[in-house]
């Protein structure tokens, strides 16, 4: 196994564990995680397609994992991993000020909700990096 394959296998396992926790916490049902990331920049970030339970064989969710907080979004309206990266980054930028202030966000729930300026800064910096990557055609060779 190459270092890239090992890194991707470890991220896939991380995604599977994360989704199991999210399913138990929120009652959301997820299908199978793809065998290989839909997009990745090893060793920093990976985006995984997760099968829809309602429409087997189709992507129902996108999950981001790596040197970033692990998070997911519904595929609804996000037909490409690049769109999912933008959506997650935008959500993080919207959520960070609430996290910094310890206020509940009206639509997003992450972590305990306690004030956490350090995590707010991390979300902002990672979101900006993701948006930079989403805008950089050179890191999306299949587009």
C-alpha positions as CSV (number, residue, x, y, z in Angstrom):
1,X,0.0,0.0,0.0
2,X,1.4,3.4,-1.0
3,X,1.5,6.3,1.6
4,X,-1.4,7.9,-0.3
5,X,-3.5,4.8,-0.2
6,X,-2.8,4.4,3.6
7,X,-3.7,8.0,4.2
8,X,-6.9,7.6,2.3
9,X,-7.8,4.4,4.0
10,X,-7.3,6.0,7.4
11,X,-9.5,8.9,6.4
12,X,-12.2,6.6,5.1
13,X,-12.2,4.8,8.5
14,X,-12.4,8.1,10.2
15,X,-15.4,9.2,8.1
16,X,-17.2,5.9,8.8
17,X,-16.7,6.3,12.5
18,X,-17.8,9.9,12.4
19,X,-21.0,9.0,10.5
20,X,-21.8,6.3,12.9
21,X,-21.6,8.8,15.8
22,X,-23.7,11.3,13.9
23,X,-26.3,8.7,13.0
24,X,-26.6,7.7,16.7
25,X,-26.7,11.4,17.8
26,X,-29.1,12.7,15.2
27,X,-30.9,9.7,13.8
28,X,-29.7,10.5,10.3
29,X,-29.2,7.4,8.1
30,X,-26.2,7.2,5.8
31,X,-25.3,4.7,3.2
32,X,-21.9,3.3,2.3
33,X,-18.8,5.6,2.2
34,X,-17.0,5.6,-1.2
35,X,-13.9,3.4,-1.5
36,X,-11.8,6.3,-2.6
37,X,-12.2,10.1,-1.9
38,X,-14.2,12.1,-4.4
39,X,-11.4,14.7,-4.1
40,X,-8.4,15.0,-1.9
41,X,-5.2,16.9,-1.3
42,X,-3.1,14.4,0.7
43,X,-2.2,14.8,3.5
44,X,-4.5,17.7,4.2
45,X,-8.1,17.1,3.2
46,X,-10.4,14.6,1.6
47,X,-14.0,14.8,0.5
48,X,-16.0,11.6,0.5
49,X,-19.2,10.6,-1.4
50,X,-21.6,8.8,0.8
51,X,-24.4,6.8,-0.7
52,X,-28.0,7.8,-0.3
53,X,-30.2,5.3,1.6
54,X,-33.3,6.6,-0.2
55,X,-31.7,6.3,-3.6
56,X,-29.1,3.5,-3.5
57,X,-26.3,3.9,-6.0
58,X,-26.5,7.7,-5.8
59,X,-24.6,10.2,-3.6
60,X,-26.7,11.4,-0.7
61,X,-24.0,13.1,1.3
62,X,-20.5,14.7,1.1
63,X,-18.1,14.4,4.1
64,X,-14.9,16.4,4.6
65,X,-12.1,14.9,6.6
66,X,-8.4,15.4,7.2
67,X,-6.6,18.3,8.9
68,X,-9.9,20.0,9.2
69,X,-12.9,19.4,11.4
70,X,-14.9,16.4,10.0
71,X,-18.3,17.6,8.7
72,X,-20.9,16.7,6.2
73,X,-23.6,18.2,4.0
74,X,-26.5,16.8,2.1
75,X,-25.8,16.4,-1.6
76,X,-29.0,18.2,-2.4
77,X,-28.1,20.9,-4.9
78,X,-24.4,20.0,-4.5
79,X,-23.6,17.8,-7.5
80,X,-19.8,17.9,-7.2
81,X,-17.3,17.7,-4.3
82,X,-16.1,21.2,-5.2
83,X,-19.6,22.6,-4.5
84,X,-19.6,20.6,-1.2
85,X,-16.3,22.2,-0.2
86,X,-17.7,25.7,-0.9
87,X,-20.9,24.9,1.1
88,X,-19.0,23.5,4.1
89,X,-16.6,26.4,4.1
90,X,-19.4,29.0,3.9
91,X,-21.2,27.3,6.7
92,X,-18.1,27.4,8.9
93,X,-17.6,31.1,8.2
94,X,-21.2,31.7,9.1
95,X,-20.9,29.6,12.3
96,X,-17.6,30.9,13.6
97,X,-18.8,34.2,15.1
98,X,-21.6,32.4,17.0
99,X,-19.0,30.0,18.4
100,X,-16.7,32.8,19.4
101,X,-19.5,34.4,21.3
102,X,-20.9,31.2,22.8
103,X,-24.3,31.9,21.2
104,X,-26.4,29.2,19.5
105,X,-26.6,29.5,15.7
106,X,-30.2,29.4,14.5
107,X,-29.5,26.6,11.9
108,X,-26.2,25.0,12.6
109,X,-25.1,22.8,15.6
110,X,-21.5,21.9,16.2
111,X,-19.8,20.7,19.3
112,X,-21.1,21.7,22.7
113,X,-22.0,25.2,21.8
114,X,-19.8,26.6,24.6
115,X,-17.7,29.7,23.7
116,X,-14.6,28.6,22.0
117,X,-12.5,31.4,20.3
118,X,-9.8,29.0,19.4
119,X,-12.1,26.7,17.5
120,X,-13.8,29.7,15.9
121,X,-10.4,30.9,14.6
122,X,-9.6,27.3,13.3
123,X,-13.0,27.2,11.5
124,X,-12.4,30.6,9.9
125,X,-8.8,29.8,8.8
126,X,-9.7,26.3,7.4
127,X,-12.8,27.7,5.7
128,X,-10.8,30.4,4.0
129,X,-8.3,27.8,2.8
130,X,-11.1,25.6,1.5
131,X,-12.6,28.5,-0.4
132,X,-9.2,29.2,-1.9
133,X,-8.9,25.6,-3.0
134,X,-12.5,25.6,-4.3
135,X,-11.6,28.6,-6.5
136,X,-8.3,27.1,-7.8
137,X,-8.8,25.1,-11.0
138,X,-5.4,23.5,-10.7
139,X,-6.5,21.4,-7.7
140,X,-9.6,20.1,-9.5
141,X,-8.0,18.2,-12.4
142,X,-11.3,16.4,-13.4
143,X,-13.2,19.7,-13.9
